[in-house]
Amino acid sequence: MRRQLDVVLSALAARGWKETAPSRETPIGDKGTYFMASYKKEGWFLHAGHTDTSWFDLVKVVATEEACFDRLTDEERALFED
């Protein structure tokens, strides 16, 4: 599933979506990994993630209008940046 996500993210980048932060892959203990990528284009944020363990393989992609984030307080917004 990760290869499919990489294809989707490459296609989005080719269509003008810009990474908002470097993609990162983090170990989940000794059980697997979690990959996360974030993109932005024309007032939209897109967050993509892939969880891969020996018993679970999940890809999720969520797009949200930037206007939704404008409603967050500075304290709430800081939670997304850490």
C-alpha positions as CSV (number, residue, x, y, z in Angstrom):
1,M,0.0,0.0,0.0
2,R,2.9,2.4,0.7
3,R,4.0,2.2,-3.0
4,Q,0.5,3.2,-4.1
5,L,0.6,6.1,-1.6
6,D,4.0,7.2,-3.0
7,V,2.5,7.2,-6.6
8,V,-0.4,9.3,-5.4
9,L,1.8,11.8,-3.6
10,S,4.1,12.0,-6.7
11,A,1.1,12.7,-8.9
12,L,-0.1,15.4,-6.5
13,A,3.3,17.1,-6.5
14,A,3.3,17.0,-10.3
15,R,0.0,18.8,-10.2
16,G,1.3,21.7,-8.1
17,W,0.8,20.4,-4.5
18,K,3.7,21.7,-2.3
19,E,5.1,19.8,0.7
20,T,4.5,21.9,3.8
21,A,7.1,20.0,5.8
22,P,9.5,17.2,5.0
23,S,7.9,13.8,4.9
24,R,8.9,11.6,7.8
25,E,8.8,7.9,8.7
26,T,8.8,7.0,12.4
27,P,9.2,3.6,14.0
28,I,6.3,2.2,16.0
29,G,8.5,0.5,18.6
30,D,9.6,-2.8,17.1
31,K,6.2,-3.4,15.5
32,G,6.4,-1.3,12.3
33,T,6.4,2.2,11.0
34,Y,4.3,5.3,10.5
35,F,4.8,7.6,7.5
36,M,3.3,11.1,7.3
37,A,3.3,13.7,4.6
38,S,1.6,17.1,4.4
39,Y,0.9,19.2,1.3
40,K,-0.8,22.5,0.4
41,K,-2.4,24.0,-2.7
42,E,-4.8,26.9,-3.3
43,G,-6.3,27.1,0.1
44,W,-6.3,23.4,0.8
45,F,-4.2,21.2,3.2
46,L,-3.7,17.5,2.5
47,H,-2.4,15.1,5.1
48,A,-1.4,11.6,4.1
49,G,-0.3,8.8,6.4
50,H,0.6,5.1,6.2
51,T,0.7,2.7,9.2
52,D,2.5,-0.5,8.5
53,T,2.8,-3.3,11.2
54,S,2.8,-7.0,11.0
55,W,-0.9,-7.1,11.6
56,F,-2.1,-3.7,10.2
57,D,-1.6,-1.9,6.9
58,L,-3.5,1.3,6.5
59,V,-3.3,4.4,4.2
60,K,-5.3,7.5,4.9
61,V,-5.5,10.8,3.0
62,V,-7.4,13.8,4.4
63,A,-7.9,17.1,2.6
64,T,-9.2,20.2,4.5
65,E,-9.8,23.7,3.5
66,E,-7.4,26.2,5.0
67,A,-10.4,28.3,6.2
68,C,-11.2,25.5,8.7
69,F,-7.7,26.0,10.3
70,D,-8.3,29.7,10.5
71,R,-10.9,28.9,13.2
72,L,-8.2,27.4,15.5
73,T,-6.7,29.3,18.4
74,D,-2.9,29.8,18.4
75,E,-2.7,27.1,21.1
76,E,-4.6,24.6,19.0
77,R,-2.6,25.4,15.9
78,A,0.6,24.8,17.8
79,L,-0.5,21.2,18.5
80,F,-0.4,20.5,14.7
81,E,3.1,22.0,14.3
82,D,4.8,19.8,16.9
